[in-house]
Amino acid sequence: MRRVTKAFWHARWAELILCLPLMAFVSDAHAQAPPFSDPNQHPCARPVDEHVGQPGCFYDGSTNLGVIAGPRWWHIDEFPNLELAKKAATAQSYVRVIFGRALVQTVNDKPGWTAPGGRHVSTVGPLPIDGRVARTARFMEATFTKGMTAFPHRHAGPEAWYVFEGAQCLESPKGATIVRAGESSWIEEGPSMHLSHYGKGVRKSLVLIIHRSAESSQTLTPEWKPKGLCASEAAHGTDH
């Protein structure tokens, strides 16, 4: 029979102590899904072409709007194919196949505008524009699974969403806003916010930020602490 010495038990305890951080990480990962990106990076800066089919928020492209003032509207139109979509686009449009749909997204100052020949999906606005400066329309797409959230942050311009599938919840100092499939929402430039998945299924949405071209579209605001209003809504809602 092998004799178990003190040295043996000391070695086993050392191995256990080294494993504890990893065990805690795995436990936390199962208990609560982490935010969808590195807090030191713009969460939607990663090109979507490098992450096809993956959950997260990804960058599609941008359109230079020039120096603008006054409210803007975000028009979303769908076409049978990409070729027809490109023919209907204007200088203020961005064209791409997103979630299997050939979409023309256009930002302009015409509330009743639609891309000719397409199926109009939605018009979001009016989106308030502060001052008269050069602006860039930043187009993104987001796929969130249950438990995914964003880090608290603010934008150098209004942000808007259109939800194709699932639902999302946005908490800001003004309260919580739930947006479900087929609905849209926006928030003005300035306030901190916390965005999260809401309810059942996968959330798929388009995202737009009309930011000041000379500034980063996003700034993290770790000093602002959300009150957990979206989690409270989820606990008492009927979407889960």
N, C-alpha and C positions, 0 to 999 in steps of 0.2 A: 504494500500500500504506500502511495506517495504521501510524504509528510508535507502538510500545508504550513509554511513558515510565515512569519510576520512580513517578510519581504514580498511574498506572494500577494497578501491582502493589500499591502501598500500599493503595489502595482495595479491591482484591480480597482482600487479607489481612485487612483490617478486617472485611469481610463474613463471611469464613470464621470468624473468631474469635467474632463475634456469634452464629453458627449453632451453634457447638460445644455449648453447654448444651442446646439443643433436640435435637441429634443424640444426646447422651448419654441424655437422658430417654427418647427413643423406643427406644433400644437396651435400656435397663434395663426398660422396660415389656414388651418382648418376651421378655427373659431370665427375668423372675420377676414374677408377678402381685403387685400391692401389696396391703396389708391393705384390707379392704372398706369402710373408713370413715375419716373425718377423726379423727386421734388426739385432738383436743381436744373431741370430741363423744361422747356415749353412742352406741355403734355400732348399737344397736337402738332408738333413740329416734324414728326417722323413721316416720310413720304408713304402714302398708302400702297404704292407699287411694291414696297419692300415688306409689306405685312398683309398681303391678300388673305382674306378669310380669318384673320386673327381679331380677337376682341381688343378694344382700345379706341383712342381718338387719333385720327390721322389726317395729314395735310394733303389736300387735293391740288390746289393751285390758287393763284391770286390774279386780280385785275386792278390795274391802276385807274382810279377814278378821277385823278387830277384834283384841282382845287375846287371844293364844293362847299355849299352852305345850304341850310334848310333840310327838311326831312327827306328820307329816301325810303323806297319800297323794294322789297326783295321778291321777285317773281320767279316761280318754279314751274317749268313746263316740261312735259314728257313727250317723246317722239318714238315712232316705231323703230328707228335705227339711228346710229351716230351720224350718218351722212345727211339725213334730213335735219337733224338737230343743228349741225354746223351751218347749214344754209339759212336757218332762222335766227342765228345769233347776231348780236350787235357788238359794238366796241365795248360795251359795258357788261357783256355776257361771259359766262364760263361754261364750257361744254364738256361733259364727261359721262361715261357709263358708271353709275353708282348703284349698288344693290341690284344690279341686273337691269337698270333702267337708263335709257339714253335721255339725259336731262340737260336742259338749258336753264341756267340760273342767271338772272339779270338783275342788276341794281340800278335803279334810275329814280327820277323825280316824278314819275307818272303812275298814280295809284291804280288806274284802270287798264294798264298795259298788259298785253299777253303776247307771247311769241307766236307769230303766224303759222298756222298749220299743225299746231301741237295740241295736246290735251292739257288744259290748265290744271295744275295740281293745287297751287296756293299762292296767295300774295300776302306777305308778312310786312306789317308796318302800320302807321308811319314810324320809322326808326329815327329818333332825334339825333341831329348832328350839331354839336357845339362848335361855335366859331366858324371861321372861313379859312381852312387849311387844306393841304393836299391829303387825300385819303386813299387807302388801299382796301379793297374788298378781299378778305381772306376766306376761302371756301374749304370746309373740312367735312369729314364724315365720322360718325361715332357708332361703335357697336359695344354695348355694355351688357355683361351678364350679371346675374344676381350677386349683390354685394360690392360691385364696383363703384368707386367714387372718384371725385377729382379733389386735388388739394385746394384749399382756400386761395382765391386769386381775384384779380380785377383786370379790366380791359381798358385800353386807350381808345375806346369807341364803343358803340352799342353792339351787343351780341344777340343773335337770334337763332332759333331752332325750328325745324319742322320734323316731326316724328313720323316715320313710316310704320314702324312696328314697336310694340311694347309701350313703355312709359318711362318718364324721368321725373325727378323732383329737384327743384332748385330752391335752396335756402339763401336768402339775402337779409340784410337788416330790416327789410320791410315785411318779411315773413316767408312762407313756403308756397311754391307754385308747382302744381302737378300738371304735366302735359302728356296726353295719351295719343295713341295712333290716330293720324288724321288731323291733329291739332298743331298749333304753332304758338310760340311765345317769344318775348324779347325782354332784355333788360338794358337800361341806359348806361352810358359811360360812367365809370367811377366807383360804384359800390362793390365791396367784396362779396363773393358768392361761393357756394358749395353745391356742386352738382352730383347727383347720384342716381343709380338705377332704382326703379320703383316697380313693385308688383311682380307679376308673372312674366315668364318668357324673356326673350332677348330684346333689348332696346336698340333700334336702328334709327339714326336721325341724321339730317343734314345740319351743319353748323355754319354760321356766317358771323364774322367780325368785321366791322367797317372802322378800321383803326387809323390813327394819325400816322401817315407814312414815315415821318421822321422818328417815330417812337416804336418800341417793341409792342406787339399787339397785346401782350400779357405781362402782368407783374404778380408774383406770388405774395400773399399777405398772411404769413403765419401768425402775425399778432392778432388777427381776427379769429375768434373761436365761434363756430356755428353752435346753435343751441340744440341741435339734434331734432329739429322740427320735422324733417323728412322721415326720420326713423319713427317718430311719434305718429305721423300720418299713416305710415305703412302698418304700424301695429294696430291701428283702429280702422283701417280702410278695408275694402272688399277686393282689392286687386291682387292680394297675395294668396 
